[in-house]
């Protein structure tokens, strides 16, 4: 990424200095001083804030920036209503989701914030029936193996050391219902994704907890984008847990080493 400054366009409003989160700019003798270029994280705040288009971002064209104004596009009460009215929908029409709709949802999700502006969240799209069917089978296989391990006192102790006794015991008591859910899913009823036409998996690189947080921020924007479009969507914890804990399942899904799954959304 390269950031260029066109001095002839500068009006000395100092909006860039105020907007920059990394204190890259300062003013010296009435002119801008790029005294800490190494601090730049490429966020583009200076480009967005400059009224004279004096900054050029090599990866973000000026026309891609939304104009920053005093009035916000969504009123606070409207946003509050959206947060409160949004529900996890598990009823889907038996028809595919158009590719343009999928790409639009991901495009809105990718504008979510990430740590140090790393923009490291990637997305996998599984379409029904084969893609979502494969993901369901892999998830079912993970829980069938987990059920066998929890039934063995020795392996149950080993699992508890990793996740804690409370979680291990909770899984053990819930396991009959979970296994029944997957048996019905594999038999054609699909109680995992509820016959959703698309399942989107978000994954990111970096430290696991930060990568997962970036994915969750992205997932929330995707869920809200789906809501305002009238699309049912829900966050699937069963598939996410299986992806996080099962390396072979990640490999089958196409998640490379060094990347952490952080969200699974059925749409």
N, C-alpha and C positions, 0 to 999 in steps of 0.2 A: 504494500500500500504506500502511495506517495501523496503528500499534501502539498499543493502549490499555492502561492500567494501572489496575486496580481496587485502590486502596489498602486498602480494608476487608478484602480477602481475604489480604493479605500477612502471612506469618508470620515475616518477617525471617530466613529461612534462608540467604539470599544465594546460592542456587543459580543465579539468573539472572546475577549478577555473574561467577560462575565460568564459566558456560557461554558467555557472550557473546564472540564472536571479535573484536568491534569496539570493546570497552571503552566501550560506551554508558552503562553503569551504574556508580555508585559509591554508597557509603553515607555519609550525613552526619547526625550527631546521631541515629543509630539508625533512620534512615528512608532509603528509596531515593531517589537523586538522578539524574534523567535528564539528565545534564549535557552529553551529546554526541548528541542525537537525529539530527543530520545524518549520523552515521557508520553508522546502521542500514542493513544490507543486506537486511533482510526474511527472514533465514534461518529464523526461528522457533525457534532454540535455546532462547530464554528461555521460550517457550510449552511446549516439550517438557520442560524441566527443572523448571519450577515445580510443586510438589506441590499447590498451593492454587488453581490455575487463575486466577492474578491477572493474567495477560496475555491480551489478545485481539488476534488477528491478523486484519485485514480480509479477507485472501485465503485464510487457512487456518483452518478451523473446528477447535476443540479436539478434537472427536470424530475428526478425521482423523489425529491424532497417535497413533503407537504408544506405549504406555507404556514409559518407560525404566527398566529394572531392572538388578539386579546380574548376573543370569544371562543369557547371550546365547542367542538362539533356535537357533543352529547351533554345534555343538561344533567346536573348531579342527581336529580330525582329520577330521571329516565334510566340512568345507569344503576341506581339503587334498585329500581324495579326489575331491571334485567337480572341483577344478581339474585334477587329473591324469587323471581318467577322461574328461573332456569331449573329444569328438572332433568334427572338422568333418564332418558327415554330408551325403552327396550322393546318398542314396537316398530317394525320396519316393513315397508312395502316390498313386495317380491319383484323388484326391478333393480337394475344396476344404477350406481351413482355415476353420472357423466364425468369423464376424465377432467374436463374443464372445471367442474365443481370441486373435485378433489384437489387440483392444483391451486385453485383459489383459496381453499381452506388452509393449505400448507403455506401459501404465500402470506396469509395473514398471521399464521402462527409463528413464522420465522422472524417477525418483527418484535418478538418478545425480548426483554433484556437478558443478557448473559454476563457472567462474571468477566471483568476486564474487557468487555466487548469482544469476547473470543468468537462469537457467532459460530459455535461448534456443534450445534444441534443438527442431526440428520434425520431423515424420515424413510421408513419402509412402508409400502402400501401392499396389503394383502387383500385381494378381491375374491368375492364369493363366486363359485363354490370351492375351487381348488385351493386358492391361497389361504382363505380363512379355515378351510377344512384341514389343511396341513398344520396350521398353527394350533388348531384345536387338538389334533392328534398328538402333537409334540407336548402340549400342555398336559393332556391326559396322561401321557407316559411318565411325565415328571411326577405327578401326584400318585400314580400307581406305585412307582418306586419309593416315594416318600412314605406311603402307607405300609409297605413291606418293612421299611427300615424302622418305623415307629413301633411296629409290632414286635421287634426284637429288642429286648432290654439293653443289650450292649450298645447297639447302634443308636438307640433312643438316648442313651446317656451322652454319646458323642455329639448328636444333634443338639441336645440341650446345652452343651458347653458352648456351642456356636451361637445359638439364638436365644438361650435362656429357657429355664424350665417352664415358665408361664406360657411362652409361645409354643414350646414343644407339646405340652399337655393340651393346650387349646386345639392344636392341629390334630392331636390323637383323638380327642373326643368328637371333633367335627368331621373326621376323616370318613366315616361311613356315609354321611350325607354328601360329602364332596365327591367320593367315588361314584355314588349313585348318579350325581349330576353329570359326571363325565361319561358314564355308561349310556345314559339317555342321549347325551350329545352325540356320541359316536354312533348311536343307533339311528340318528337322523332328526332328533327333536331339537338339538342345538340350544341347550340351556346355558352355554358359555357366552356366545356372541349373539344369541337370539336371532339368527339368520340375517344379521347385518350385512349389507352388500360390500362394505369396506371396513377393514381394521387398519389403523395407522399406528405404527410403532415409532416413538421418538427415542433417539439414543445420542449420546454425546461423549466426547473425549475429555480427558483430564481427571482430576481427583474425583473419586466416586460420588461423594456427597455434593460437591459443587456441580458435577455433570448432571446428577439426578435432579437437582434444583432447577437448573436451566431447562431441562426437559419438561418439568412440571409447569414452569412459567409459560412455556410454549403451548403445552397441552391446554391450559386454562384459556388462552386466547383462541385456540382451535374450538374448544367447547362453546365459547361465547359466539364465535363466528358461525358455528353450526346453528345455534339457537336463533339468531336473528334471521337466518335463512329458512327457518322452519324445518330444520333437519333434526331427527332424533340422534342423540349421541350419549355415550357413557364411558367412564373410565373403568378399565377392567383390571382389577388387582390380581386375579388368579393367573392370568397369562403373564403379567408383569413380574410377579414373584418367581414364576417358573423360568423366565428369561434371565432374571438376575442371578438365580442360583444354579442354573444348568448350563455349563459351558458348551456342551454338545448341541443343545437346543439353539444357543446363540449362533453357533457355526452354521447350523442348518438354515437359520433365518437369514443369514448374511450379515451378521454384525461382527465386524473385525475385532481382533484383539486390541485392547487399549480403549475400547468404547464401552460405555455403560448404558444399558436400557433404563429409561426413566419414566416412560408413560406408554400405555396401550389404550387407544381410543377406538371404540366401535362407532361407526357413523352410517 
